[in-house]
Amino acid sequence: MSRGPGDIVPSVAPVPRWSAWRTVIWFGLVSLAADMVYEGARSLYGPLLAALGAGATTVGLVTGAGEAMALVLRLVFGPLADRTGSYWALTFLGYGLTAVCVPLLAVAPLLGGAGLAVAATLILLERSGKAVRSPSKTALLAQVAASVGRGRGFGIHKALDQTGAVAGPLLVAAVVALSARIWPGLAVLAIPGAIAMGLLAVIRWAVPDPGIYEEAPAAASATPAGGVRGWVGAAVGAGLPQSFIAYAVAASLTTGGLVTYGLIGYHMAREHVVPIASVPLVYAGAMAMEAVAALVIGGVYDRIGGSTLYVVPLLVALVPALVFTATPWVVLVGVAVWGFAFGIQDSTIKALVAELVEAPRRATAYGVFAGIQGAFALGGGVLAGWLYGRSVTELVVVVACTQALALVILARTIPGARRRARP
């Protein structure tokens, strides 16, 4: 039947080129390749910095500051993404920084006295790249995963991500073992970096607007006013739910309490727990545990909700008592616990944020969430390095106390979040 000029033509929702699951998997493949790059490098940060003359406090400072920058700077790039809509551009820029900075670390051991400063700078720049991309990438992924279950979507993505986190350290370990030098192991990471950028370009072509996967897109919510005042308001979480802020603080206590692998690797090298060439292998095992955690806990989260996350402070509290010993098997168990806890922190914890905050402000929320995490990561990294040099027993006690506080806040926050998340 023909329509006249005054007839109302029903709108037709655009049909995506790819299914939601295919898009989730391709995002995971990008993370797989990118994780080969930066996790391969992170597996050597402790030995690399030590070889360049760094002590335990310096290692704790650099690695803690790196994690802080990867988180705190999201306070800028989360609101920037929501205000400009430049989710894809920021995602590309962030991955590009990682793809360039990590291979350049291969130059540091060749620079003599300047090597430590150059390595520290490149580590911080690489971590900044994660801050640039993560709010945008996570917001895009949250839209896609809405139609497949965010716990499973984030879990599958994290599992692929961690496959790269295992492969990268294994590749680095093989190259270091064959060359008996650190720098070739870093240089080879330019290859997966280029692959990650190519895969991301394909996704951008196939799915320019991941919002089409959300069955019922949220209505636009109020955003802070424009100008400097508006930016500051967005950075401190103006207008975001109070339950989200409390949850962010609790999650950040677990982030700050989980000692960095840089410090763990430093300990293993200093105490000769394992040969230096094996430090990346141990890290690869931890990354495998992260993948297991993401898959297992993601599925449990979809079934029972946020109460799944009560296990995180308990795991974090166990880590320092295990990893900072001289007994190899105890240290390895501790690294496995570290990997399992980190896997939940970097996957399922983010899923609950998507339930607490509506889509129009989700990148901002992820930025604020990460910013609070970053402040705790910096303080925790420096404090852990200082306490390690002073007394491992004191370090164990301090971490246990912070995790007890995190557990209390989670117990007061998660029940309300679970009620809000129910349809």
Buried (B, 14 or more C-beta within 10 A) or exposed (E): EEEEEEEEEEEEEEEBEBEBBBBBBBBBBBBBBBBBBBBBBBBBBBBBBBBBEBBBBBBBBBBBBBBBBBBBBBBBBBBBBBBEEBBBBBBBBBBBBBBBBBBBBBBBBEEEEEBBEBBBBBBBBBBBBBBBBBBBBBBBBBBBBBBBBBBBBBBBBBBBBBBBBBBBBBBBBBBBBEEEEBBBBBBBBBBBBEBBBEBBEEBBEEBEEBBBBBEEBEEEEEBBEEEEEBBEBBBBBBEBBEBBBBBBBBBBBBBBBBBBBBBBBBBBBBBEBBEBBBBBBBBBBBBBBBBBBBBBBBBBBBEEBBBBBEBBBBBBBBBBBBBBBEEBEBBBBBBBBBBBBBBBBBBBBBBBBBBBBBBBBBBBBBBBBBBBBBBBBBBBBBBBBBBBEEEBEEBBBBBBEBBEBBBEBBEEBBBBBBEEBEE
